[in-house]
Amino acid sequence: MSKTYFAPVLDPDREEITLAYMHDGAQDREDGPTGLFWLGGFMSDMEGSKASLLATLAKAQNRPALRFDYSGHGQSGGKFVDGTISKWLDETSQMFLDHTIGKRIIVGSSMGGWLATLLYKNIAENHRDQLHRIAGLVLIAPALDMTKDLMWDEYDEIIRQEITSQGFYAEPSEYGDEPYIITKDLIDDGKQHCLLQTGLKVDCPVRVLQGEADPDVPWQHGLKVYDALEGSDVVFSLIKHGDHRLSSFDNLRLIENTCTQLLDIADI
């Protein structure tokens, strides 16, 4: 059983929030084997099937792994409705810089895939001396630019007016969970982080895993992500009948094999 730790971080408004996180596998060392860094999706937590898979993989291969809950998610402090891409990116960057040491494969699912690319961009622009530690990206149904392309642009005029007038929209969940509270702040803030039009140059291997039958992030959107990533080792894999969560036994095995491939490349 992994132990949960709590780390204070400063959000963009300079308020302190406590984030819950777990270390799995080997002790992190600068000269140690490449590890994993998990980024979950919108309204998910660090104890889901894919996060647990990476924890098990790290333990089996004697590698370090880190997973955490964004503010307003899981065991972390803060309110979900106060969350924005800027805030969650800031938390992601602080967790990577302050709580990991050696090289890592960044694995992001859905919104976590967007945050993974934004983390790479932030490190490349503001912490260049740390960029070598991002040894690869595994993007699972990556929801880049989701606040624009997958939310605002897809909403009808009634929903847009609701967001504008009352400041939020309660979007029903396809998975029987609580509604997704989509705030105006989330939509407005997301505009400054869009990458699909400008593109992103990446100097590490990237693997995009996309379900063919994903109702939340259509495969065509995943292909846009692939097109926007400029690098010499970028691969797009379309999974037959794959849904958004990609949590079936075969899907999890594919994710595990993909991560293992990039880990092995990083250790060469």
Secondary structure, DSSP 8 states (H G I E B T S, - for coil): ---EEEEEEE-TTS-EEEEEEEEEES---TTS--EEEEE--TT--TTSHHHHHHHHHHHHTT-EEEEE--TTSTT-SS-GGG--HHHHHHHHHHHHHHH--S-EEEEEETHHHHHHHHHHHHHHHH-GGGGGGEEEEEEES--TTIIIIIIGGGS-HHHHHHHHHHSEEEE--TTSS--EEEEHHHHHHHGGG--TTT-EE--S-EEEEEETT-SSS-HHHHHHHHHHEE-SSEEEEEETT--SS--SHHHHHHHHHHHHHHHHHHH-
